[in-house]
Amino acid sequence: MTRKTVLTIAATVALAIGLIAALVPGFLLHGLKAAVPDPAALVMARTAGVLLIAVGIQTLLVRRHPDSPTSRQPDIPTARQCGRCFGAGPRCNCCFCP
């Protein structure tokens, strides 16, 4: 699964739950969480809903951005890549030998 697909799914879930929490907090609290929907709980559910909507929108906006240099894995050779560590010879210094 590509990074764009993962971010699209995460954004869709965040937006869906955020909209339910912001627009219908009583249903979220009583129907799904079995909690008493008092005024303080409704405000908290709406606040969490707005936060999830913001996270969902931000995730949708960044899903097309390219990878940053810090998120790329470095090209470090491993023992399976160099092939010198599994022979009868001494351990090499070019990779992480077992």
PyMOL commands that set and color helices and strands:
alter all, ss='L'
color gray80, all
select helices_A, chain A and resi 3-23+25-32+39-62+69-71+79-82
alter helices_A, ss='H'
color red, helices_A
deselect
rebuild
show_as cartoon
